[in-house]
């Protein structure tokens, strides 16, 4: 089974709690690295590393503002994460549709028993 | 006769939870029966994707359960222990996916059976204890089969090294 050795999609990117924290902060508005470092209480190299991962999967974008770099969030790649919920939903809907059939049979059985009593 | 609300509603109340609700056109004691009887579980639990080859249910506190589905993707097994049982009302059980990475904590399932006007309803709350496991459970619904979600989890583990 081939494995991606690096973080290649939104699912992997948001699997790390600190990266989710960064996204939660950026969801409120854009921030510079300094502001993120202060908010997270982490050392700057670590924050920069997380930001690089988030940028690679398109969850975060950066723009230059004079000498500052300003980071902002783009939630679109999270749609994939949301879609998994849909997949889980489909699995259970298939199960429950079959369960409906089982229940119809049980009801028929029960009515038959009542008729005999 | 078609009835309304026959789709499962899935929500994620917290980072570690999945909540699912579904109504049925049958009283709750029959829903409970279909949920807990091995030969009935075999009729629905695969969702039509493969065959339930094992459905073991030792329905008592401290008893265990185990389901296996065989499909073109191979065999996948789940098992757990019953922590609480109130017939026709409530089941609390643990659930672990047998191919999950070593050290994965089993999820806790809180299953509640209610009834309104003769119509039963299931509420299933899965407490996965970590967002990674919760996301993997959600990912397990993907068409490519259950294995993929744990491959994804492997990639997560790789990425965190």
Interface residues (C-beta under 8 A of the other chain):
Chain A: X1 X3 X4 X5 X6 X7 X8 X11 X12 X14 X15 X16 X17 X20 X53 X81 X84 X85 X86 X87 X88 X89 X90 X91 X92 X93 X94 X95 X96 X97 X98 X99 X100 X101 X102 X103 X104 X106 X107 X110
Chain B: X6 X7 X8 X10 X12 X18 X20 X22 X24 X25 X26 X30 X31 X33 X34 X40 X43 X44 X45 X46 X47 X48 X49 X131 X132 X135 X137 X138 X139 X140 X141 X142 X143 X151 X152 X154 X155 X156 X158 X159 X160
